[in-house]
Amino acid sequence: MLIGGYVFDRVAQEGTELITEYVRTILEANKKGHEFAIVAGGGKLARDYIG
């Protein structure tokens, strides 16, 4: 599953804690056998992949 980059668009509004928590959540999910990828390309790119 590919999720992602739109969260990075919110850094200016929400601060870096949002990104830290987001990345931590992804890494923990991957440890449990899920396969997530972080899309670092901005909201449009992420939405193109997500649909």
Backbone as a printed PyTorch tensor [residue, N CA C, xyz], in Angstrom:
tensor([[[ 0.8570, -1.1780,  0.0000],
         [ 0.0000,  0.0000,  0.0000],
         [ 0.8980,  1.2350,  0.0000]],

        [[ 0.5150,  2.2060, -0.7630],
         [ 1.2930,  3.4330, -0.8620],
         [ 0.4820,  4.5600, -0.2480]],

        [[ 1.0550,  5.1990,  0.7600],
         [ 0.3610,  6.3200,  1.3760],
         [ 1.3300,  7.4620,  1.4880]],

        [[ 0.8400,  8.6340,  1.7310],
         [ 1.8690,  9.5400,  2.0180],
         [ 1.9510, 10.9700,  1.8460]],

        [[ 2.5340, 11.4780,  0.8350],
         [ 3.1220, 12.8090,  0.7880],
         [ 2.2370, 13.9490,  1.1890]],

        [[ 0.9260, 13.7850,  1.1000],
         [ 0.0540, 14.8950,  1.4490],
         [ 0.2720, 15.3480,  2.8790]],

        [[ 0.7120, 14.4640,  3.7390],
         [ 0.9680, 14.8300,  5.1290],
         [ 2.0800, 15.8620,  5.2030]],

        [[ 3.0710, 15.7380,  4.3370],
         [ 4.1940, 16.6570,  4.3600],
         [ 3.7640, 18.0750,  3.9890]],

        [[ 2.6740, 18.1900,  3.2460],
         [ 2.1690, 19.5110,  2.8950],
         [ 1.6990, 20.2800,  4.1170]],

        [[ 1.4220, 19.5730,  5.1990],
         [ 0.8620, 20.2000,  6.3950],
         [ 1.9190, 20.6040,  7.4140]],

        [[ 3.1790, 20.3610,  7.1230],
         [ 4.2320, 20.6500,  8.0970],
         [ 4.2010, 22.0970,  8.5440]],

        [[ 4.0470, 23.0030,  7.6140],
         [ 4.0560, 24.4230,  7.9590],
         [ 2.9210, 24.7720,  8.9190]],

        [[ 1.8090, 24.0790,  8.7880],
         [ 0.6590, 24.3550,  9.6400],
         [ 0.7320, 23.6090, 10.9690]],

        [[ 1.1680, 22.3720, 10.9140],
         [ 1.1030, 21.5050, 12.0880],
         [ 2.4230, 21.3940, 12.8450]],

        [[ 3.5300, 21.6710, 12.1840],
         [ 4.8290, 21.5410, 12.8250],
         [ 5.4460, 20.1660, 12.5990]],

        [[ 6.6970, 20.0350, 13.0030],
         [ 7.4350, 18.8060, 12.7190],
         [ 6.9600, 17.6170, 13.5350]],

        [[ 6.2620, 17.8470, 14.6360],
         [ 5.7860, 16.7170, 15.4380],
         [ 4.8610, 15.8200, 14.6270]],

        [[ 4.0980, 16.4120, 13.7350],
         [ 3.2000, 15.6320, 12.8870],
         [ 3.9930, 14.6500, 12.0400]],

        [[ 5.0720, 15.1170, 11.4450],
         [ 5.8900, 14.2580, 10.5930],
         [ 6.5640, 13.1680, 11.4130]],

        [[ 7.0760, 13.5350, 12.5770],
         [ 7.7190, 12.5440, 13.4380],
         [ 6.7470, 11.4330, 13.7890]],

        [[ 5.5370, 11.7960, 14.1680],
         [ 4.5270, 10.8020, 14.5300],
         [ 4.1180,  9.9690, 13.3180]],

        [[ 4.0050, 10.6250, 12.1880],
         [ 3.6240,  9.9480, 10.9450],
         [ 4.6520,  8.8820, 10.5810]],

        [[ 5.9160,  9.2610, 10.5920],
         [ 6.9810,  8.3230, 10.2360],
         [ 7.0490,  7.1910, 11.2530]],

        [[ 6.9120,  7.5210, 12.5200],
         [ 6.9320,  6.4940, 13.5620],
         [ 5.8100,  5.4760, 13.3340]],

        [[ 4.6330,  5.9580, 12.9950],
         [ 3.4920,  5.0750, 12.7450],
         [ 3.7630,  4.1430, 11.5740]],

        [[ 4.3370,  4.6920, 10.5080],
         [ 4.6620,  3.8780,  9.3310],
         [ 5.6780,  2.7950,  9.6890]],

        [[ 6.7190,  3.1710, 10.4060],
         [ 7.7600,  2.2060, 10.7470],
         [ 7.2250,  1.1060, 11.6500]],

        [[ 6.3750,  1.4690, 12.6010],
         [ 5.7850,  0.4670, 13.4900],
         [ 4.8840, -0.4860, 12.7130]],

        [[ 4.1180,  0.0440, 11.7770],
         [ 3.2400, -0.8000, 10.9630],
         [ 4.0640, -1.7700, 10.1220]],

        [[ 5.1610, -1.2880,  9.5740],
         [ 6.0180, -2.1500,  8.7600],
         [ 6.6220, -3.2790,  9.5960]],

        [[ 6.9430, -2.9910, 10.8570],
         [ 7.4860, -4.0270, 11.7370],
         [ 6.4720, -5.1380, 11.9690]],

        [[ 5.1930, -4.7920, 11.8700],
         [ 4.1300, -5.7660, 12.1070],
         [ 3.7360, -6.5010, 10.8290]],

        [[ 4.5060, -6.2910,  9.7580],
         [ 4.2760, -7.0410,  8.5410],
         [ 3.5340, -6.2970,  7.4420]],

        [[ 3.1510, -5.0600,  7.7090],
         [ 2.5040, -4.2700,  6.6670],
         [ 3.5790, -3.7270,  5.7350]],

        [[ 3.1750, -3.3290,  4.5470],
         [ 4.1420, -2.7730,  3.6030],
         [ 3.6700, -1.4010,  3.1620]],

        [[ 4.0970, -0.3960,  3.8970],
         [ 3.7520,  0.9800,  3.5700],
         [ 4.9810,  1.6810,  3.0130]],

        [[ 4.7590,  2.6080,  2.1300],
         [ 5.8440,  3.4230,  1.6010],
         [ 5.4850,  4.8830,  1.8080]],

        [[ 6.4620,  5.6830,  2.1290],
         [ 6.2420,  7.1120,  2.3220],
         [ 6.5290,  7.8160,  1.0040]],

        [[ 5.5700,  8.5620,  0.5260],
         [ 5.7310,  9.3110, -0.7140],
         [ 6.1030, 10.7390, -0.3410]],

        [[ 7.3150, 11.1320, -0.6320],
         [ 7.7520, 12.4850, -0.3190],
         [ 7.7960, 13.2900, -1.6030]],

        [[ 6.6550, 13.7360, -2.0320],
         [ 6.6250, 14.4880, -3.2680],
         [ 5.5250, 15.5200, -3.2800]],

        [[ 4.9040, 15.6980, -2.1410],
         [ 3.8110, 16.6600, -2.0790],
         [ 2.4620, 16.0080, -2.3000]],

        [[ 1.4380, 16.7520, -2.0200],
         [ 0.0780, 16.2360, -2.0400],
         [-0.3710, 15.6950, -3.3740]],

        [[-0.0820, 16.3940, -4.4450],
         [-0.5630, 15.9480, -5.7520],
         [ 0.0220, 14.5830, -6.0980]],

        [[ 1.3060, 14.4210, -5.8810],
         [ 1.9520, 13.1480, -6.1810],
         [ 1.3190, 12.0220, -5.3700]],

        [[ 1.1170, 12.2620, -4.0940],
         [ 0.5220, 11.2300, -3.2450],
         [-0.8800, 10.8920, -3.7140]],

        [[-1.6660, 11.8910, -4.0370],
         [-3.0360, 11.6420, -4.4810],
         [-3.0570, 10.8860, -5.8070]],

        [[-2.0790, 11.1420, -6.6640],
         [-2.0050, 10.4190, -7.9320],
         [-1.8180,  8.9250, -7.6810]],

        [[-1.0180,  8.5900, -6.6730],
         [-0.7810,  7.1850, -6.3630],
         [-1.9500,  6.5770, -5.6050]],

        [[-2.5210,  7.3390, -4.6940],
         [-3.6090,  6.8250, -3.8590],
         [-4.8840,  6.6790, -4.6720]],

        [[-5.1430,  7.6660, -5.5230],
         [-6.3230,  7.6060, -6.3710],
         [-7.4370,  8.4950, -5.9000]]])
